[in-house]
Amino acid sequence: MHTEGQAYKDSLINMYFLEDDFNDNLYHFCAANERYRINSGLIREKIIDLKKKVRGSRLYDFDSYTGYSK
């Protein structure tokens, strides 16, 4: 697998965390962490919670800035 052959490329498709090929552990860790959060639904849950909190707020209503009324 370490010769970057077909087995290496096939394994990369399903990996979240890459081996430290380029000595950049932090980048790969953060990317893997973000992919995990997206795939597990944690990000979507936060978006839904935030939408519930701002629903009805004039601050996030476009028409409150344009002067148009609904």
C-alpha positions as CSV (number, residue, x, y, z in Angstrom):
1,M,0.0,0.0,0.0
2,H,2.9,2.4,0.7
3,T,4.0,2.4,-2.9
4,E,1.0,4.5,-3.9
5,G,-0.3,1.7,-6.1
6,Q,-3.9,0.7,-6.8
7,A,-4.4,-0.6,-3.2
8,Y,-3.4,2.7,-1.8
9,K,-5.7,4.7,-4.1
10,D,-8.6,2.3,-3.3
11,S,-8.0,2.7,0.4
12,L,-7.9,6.5,0.2
13,I,-11.5,6.6,-1.1
14,N,-12.9,5.3,2.2
15,M,-10.5,6.9,4.6
16,Y,-11.3,9.8,6.8
17,F,-7.8,10.2,8.2
18,L,-4.8,10.0,5.9
19,E,-1.4,8.7,6.9
20,D,1.0,11.5,7.3
21,D,2.5,11.4,3.8
22,F,3.3,15.1,3.6
23,N,4.0,15.8,7.3
24,D,0.9,17.8,7.7
25,N,-1.0,16.0,10.4
26,L,-3.1,18.9,11.6
27,Y,-4.6,19.6,8.1
28,H,-5.6,15.9,7.7
29,F,-7.0,15.6,11.2
30,C,-9.1,18.7,10.8
31,A,-10.4,17.6,7.4
32,A,-11.2,14.2,8.7
33,N,-12.9,15.7,11.8
34,E,-15.0,18.0,9.6
35,R,-16.0,15.0,7.3
36,Y,-17.0,13.0,10.3
37,R,-19.2,15.9,11.6
38,I,-20.9,16.3,8.2
39,N,-21.4,12.5,7.6
40,S,-22.7,11.9,11.1
41,G,-25.3,14.7,10.9
42,L,-23.9,17.0,13.6
43,I,-23.6,20.0,11.3
44,R,-27.1,19.5,10.0
45,E,-28.5,19.4,13.5
46,K,-26.7,22.7,14.4
47,I,-28.1,24.3,11.2
48,I,-31.7,23.2,12.1
49,D,-31.3,24.4,15.7
50,L,-30.0,27.8,14.5
51,K,-32.8,28.2,12.0
52,K,-35.4,27.5,14.8
53,K,-33.7,30.2,17.0
54,V,-33.8,32.9,14.3
55,R,-37.2,32.1,12.8
56,G,-39.3,35.2,13.2
57,S,-36.5,37.5,14.0
58,R,-36.6,40.8,12.0
59,L,-32.8,40.8,12.0
60,Y,-32.7,37.9,9.5
61,D,-35.7,39.0,7.5
62,F,-34.7,40.5,4.1
63,D,-37.9,42.6,3.9
64,S,-37.1,44.4,7.1
65,Y,-34.1,46.1,5.3
66,T,-35.8,46.9,2.0
67,G,-38.9,48.6,3.4
68,Y,-41.2,46.3,1.6
69,S,-44.0,44.7,3.7
70,K,-45.4,41.3,3.1
